[in-house]
Amino acid sequence: MKKLLKVALVAVCIVFAGNLAKAQTKIGYIAIDQLVDQMPETKTAIASITAYNKQFIDQLTTMNNELQSKGQAYQAQRATMTDAVRTSKEGELADLQKRFQDYQNTAQQQVEAKRNELGKPIIEKVRGAAAQVAKEKGYAYVINSSQTDLIVSPPGDDLMVAVKAKLGLK
């Protein structure tokens, strides 16, 4: 009798383990970049970044015009300059060129920082909505299809419509 009970218990465990192995994990996908582009906050952020970038462009244009005019003046008067004046003007032009490049690098870094600052809350909002939809619909994994380059993967469901609805987008 004890052997029969043990055999029955082992059989039940094997059947139960087999059912667990057959249970499939639900996988969904969403193109987060497309969704972020459709958010109304994105349009506001882009306008803000464009205005912020324009400040730097205006300053860089002024600096470039100054550099060009001084370079042309130097080229026009170079033949008549003494060695000391020529060396001084070349140093001045090199300094202007360095300041221009430094300002350009700083401007690029600041614009990128502003882009990240304004974009992060939008991306977090989209990710949060995707996480809520995944939880509500029982998805274990949601893949960002706009950044993933999977060659082979199990089939999944497109969650774009559900996440758009969660965010109130059409």
N, C-alpha and C positions, 0 to 999 in steps of 0.2 A: 504494500500500500504506500509506504514511504517512497519507494522508487517511482511509482506511478505519479505521485504528487510532485516529485522533483522533475520528472520528465515533462509533466504538464506545465510546471512553472518555467522551465527552460523554453518550452515551445511558445508560451505566451510572451516571454522576453524577446525571443527571436522575431516574432510577428510584430511586436511593438517597435523594436529597433528597425525593422524593415519599413514600417510605416513612417517613422521619423526620417529615415534616409530618403524616402520618396517625397517628403514635403518640400515643395519648391519655394525658393525665396523670390518674392516679387521684386522686379527691377523696373524702374521707370527712368525716363530721360526728359530733359528740358534744355532748351537753348537759352541760357541765362543772358547772354549778350543781346539777343533779340528782345527779350523781355525788358531788360534795363533800358534799351533804346526807346521802348514804347511808354516808359513811365513819364508822367508829366514833370516830375522833379528833375528828370534828365535835361529837358529843354531849358529849365531855369538854371541848372548847373552849367550847361554849355554857354548860355548867355553871360553868366557871371565870369566864367573862365576866359571867354573871348574879350570881355571888357578889361579884365585883369591883364591879359596878355598884351592888349593894345597899349597899355601904359609902358610896358617894356619896349615894344616895337617903336613907339614914338621916341623914347630916349635913345634907342639904338640908332634910329635914323638920324637924329641930331648928331650923335657921336660920329657916325659914319660920314656925314656931310662935312663935319669939322676935319676929320682925318683926310678926306679926299681933297678939300680945299687947301689944307696945309701941305699935302703931298704935291699938289700941282704947283703951288707957290715955290716949294723947294726945288722941284724939277726946273721951273722957269729961271730961278735965280742961282742955281747950283754952279754954273760956270763962272759966275762973278764973285762967288763967296771965297773967303779965306778958309784955310784948313780948319781953324778953330771954330769958325761959325758953322761950317759944313758939319763938323763932328757934333756940335751942339744941336743943330737942327735934326740930324739923323737920330740922335738920342731922344729928342723930343718926339719925333715921329714914331720911334720904336716904343716909347712910353705910351703914347696915345693908342697905338695898335694893341699893346698888352692890356691897357685898361678896357678897350673895346671888347677884346676876347674874354677877359675876366667877367665883365658885365653881362656878356652874352651867355656865358656858362651859368652865372648866378641866376639870370632871368629864366633860363630853361629849367633849372632845379626848382625855383620858386613856383613856376607855372605847373610843373609836374606835382609838386607838393600840394598845391591848391586843387588840382584835378583829383588827387587821391583823397584829400580832405572832403571834397564835395561828393565824390563818387562812392565813398565807403558806406554812408548811411543808405544810399539807394540799393547798393548790392546786398547789404545786410537785410533790408526790407524784403527783397526778392527771395533771398535764401530762407528767410524766416517763413514766408508764405509757402515756399516749396516744401519746407520741413513740415509745416502744418498739414498740407495736402497729403504728403507721404504718410504721415502718422494716421490721418483720418482714413485713408484708403488702404492702409496696411502694407506699404512698400518698405522694404528693408534697405534698398539702395536707390538713389536717384543720381543719375549721371548727367554731368553738364555736357551736352552733345556739341556745343560750340567750341569746346577746347579739347575734347577727347578724340584721340585718333586710334580707336580700337579697331583692329583688323577682324577679330572674331570675338563675338560676345553673345550671351544668351539673349533671346528676344525680350524686349521691354515695352512698356506703354508710354506714349507721349503724354506728359502731364501738363503741357503748355496751356491748354484750354482751362483746366481746373485751377491752375495757379493764377491765370489772368482773371478768372472769376473771383478768386480770393482777394486779389489786389484791386478789383473794381475796374479792370480794363476791358475794352471791347476787342 
